[in-house]
Amino acid sequence: MDKPGVPGPSGTRYTNPVSVGHKSKYWVHFRFLTDEKDEIKKDVVICNLCEMRLAYTRHINTLSNHLKHNHVKEMLLLENSAGSPNVYQELESNPPHERKAQKRSREASLNPTKHTTNVDGTGDGNLQLVADLALSMDDITIRRPLNLSDDSDNNTMNQLNIDGTPSDAVIEFIIMDLQLPESTEDHGFQRIVANLRPPCAIPSAKTLEEEIIPRIYETFRVSVKASLSCITSELALTFEEWISNNTGSYVTISAYYLKIEEAKLERKILTTILTQSDWKEKHWRNMIDILLREWDLNIEKVTAVVVSSSSTELIKALINHSLTVVPCLLHTLQVYGQACFDNPDVAQILTKCRSVIKTITSHQGIYAALQEQSSALKENAILVDDYPGVWISTYNMLEQMVLHRTLITSILENMEGMDQELNQEWIEITNDQWKIIDDLMSILKPLQDTIMTLNEEERIPQVSVLMPLLQRLVSSHLIVQESDSETAKSFKESLSDMLYKRYEDGNVTLFLQIATTLDPSMLLSRHVADKKRPGSPLLVLEVEDPKQCVLAHFMTSLESLDPVVESPVSRPLVLQRDTAAELVAEIAPSASQSILLANMEKNSDFPFITYYLINKQNMDPVDFYNEVQCVALRKFDPRDLRYAASHTLDPFNEVATIARPPLEPPGGRPPIPSTGYIVSIFKVFEGDDGLKFEQNWLYWTGARMMYRYLPKSVDLRHITLHKSMSQGDKMYLLICECSQLQDNLSAAAILLPALRARLCGYTGLYRPSVCF
């Protein structure tokens, strides 16, 4: 029980002091909030100096941060008043049974358990505990530093070297599992430790909170600060807002920088602060200044700040620091998805969907029947409820409702044993409501695909992917169609407007364009805004008016005209190579570039391919074709060689290219000795080579697979698609050039079986044999 009459500043006496359990010196300036019945609200404290209300989560950093930001003088007086008497020592101690009851009540009100979902919206069984370790202490060292990691994928017991005393293991248990320090005082935990051989001393909750954890935090903070001080390159900051289980709003601030010696992107979490919804730009500006000073960060080195928050005051404060503020795309999609579900009509439908799921799953027989029918239809997805705070889980719930629509309707109509009190209107979904669900699913599907694209990144998703993802959403998926319903049109227009407003700043647009262009892992090209090619997942350089074309000469293996009398020492492959080289040498003066490609595999369909690059402004492709045909017939005359082979000549136009920087024009430089080529040849019937077919060339040619899975060691330069200029059936030629393929042949050859398993065309590995 709190005792009234404790003196406050300037002789003021408050009738609601803090309880006896709070002995920190900062409490002299704070008190708990009381309601009309004088009952204490322990989740809100009031500053005695300015009467500001603060959310209280049982950690003094909330109080100290408020004093540090708003009452510097009083903060200094407290820090310098060592040994001053504690006003709370005057309070009488509560009886033991009341203290235990208060503890149980406090833990129940601050229950840190929270449900989590995966990025695809599916739930898991993990329970996470939240604890704030950011306690400040003065120059405290630790006997043995802990090896902490930010990588959640490696968050195992091996992260901490448990090679000290059992008490060290207890400390590591508290930190790694994010347990409350009070858990060490629970009888069950103490009984487990008491059974250890030999038994060990358990640090108390007070020792953990006031000494050990702050000491560990300080050691870790010093190590992070030392790492940041060694940064020679630019860095980026992120501000990520999140809500705790007790509705407290927090912002986690992280720094990202490139570790040049390892060419690796590093992340350091700087701090997590408790924020208030009424914070103005001044509060955020002061917080940013303190952050920069505390970590010795040079604002001139901060290239951009990615913000995952809807706080306009925070964004204003960052802009006033002359920082480029890039809105987080995932946060933007989360806000929009949640806004769709908050629509009154949609909210009513969601309530019905949850009621339907609850009704079905609460009847074991009916639920078993649903699973049996779903299995018969090969629909193995599970019908489960959603997590309302995670929009993608709600999307998955609606997706399963649509998938099981016929079964659900049939089950509800023939339901037996249902509660009589259940109102049929609660679970009846009308046809109009099903139509709204269909519209909503079609609009949100691209958003889910975008999230999955970012999640499939093997590394941390970088800002360079934002421009192509935004372009794909705006120029393709969100275009209003005549067949769209009014609901679909409304949702599409609202999302387009939101994306436009979030990224309309010219500095942000320029920053994203530069990032996309300079990222070596991205495909360097001109991003096409032409609606003829919407939705391309990669940046593609379209050749709208090609000034050059290609003539390809495909040769099968030589076969003897008289195998019976053929000499056993004959070498037809060498003869074919030498003859093809003579052909290339004779034709080379008429072409911009001429290359003889030799297959690096045994028993290939096309052991040799000649590749001529023609400038259409200087040479008529038809005349060049006739010239090559005449010379080839003369050089490979079976009467002279005593061997015959099939020859295919075809002129090609360059359709599209994806390339890595620096982008060079075709024929710009000859291949180096280690250069290798992956060549694929396809043929389709006339009329099947439509616009829709060519828009998906990255998939059916395997170009997307090569770009994503070829090892970096082969140094992919470009992938070019050529289309036949001849009449009739169309032939496509895909050439993938890698400057280090021959030096890393084994790594590249692993991809060949996957390309050939597509059963689409011919694919082979080639090296340049002769080049002019």
Secondary structure, DSSP 8 states (H G I E B T S, - for coil): ---S-EE-GGG-EES----TT---GGGGGEEEEE-TT--EEEEEEEETTT--EEE--S-THHHHHHHHHH-HHHHHHHHH-TT---GGGGS----HHHHHHHHHHHHHHT---EEEE-TTS-EEEEEE---------SS---SS-------GGG-SGGGS---S-HHHHHHHHHHHTT--GGGGGSHHHHHHHHTSSS------HHHIIIIIHHHHHHHHHHHHHHHHHT--S-EEEEEEEEE-TTS-EEEEEEEEEEEGGGTEEEEEEEEEEEE-TT--HHHHHHHHHHHHHHTT--GGGEEEEEEE---HHHHHHHHHTT--EEE-HHHHHHHHHHHHHHSHHHHHHHHHHHHHHHHHHTSHHHHHHHHHHHHHTT---------TT-HHHHHHHHHHHHHTHHHHHHHHHT--S--TTS-HHHH---HHHHHHHHHHHHHHHHHHHHHHHHHT-SS---GGGHHHHHHHIIIIIT---TT--HHHHHHHHHHHHHHHHHT--HHHHHHHHHHHHH-TTS-BS-----TTSTT-SS--EE-SS-SEEEEEEEE---EES-TTT--TT--HHHHHHHHHHHHHHHHGGGSSEEEEEEE-SSS-S-SEEEEEEEETTTS-HHHHHHHHHHHHHHHT-HHHHSEE--EEEEEEEEEEEEE-SS---TTSS---TT-EEEEEEEEE-TT---HHHHHTHHHHTSHHHHHHHS-GGG-EEEEEEEEE-SSSSEEEEEEEEETTTGGGHHHHHTTHHHHHTT--SEEEEEEEEEE-
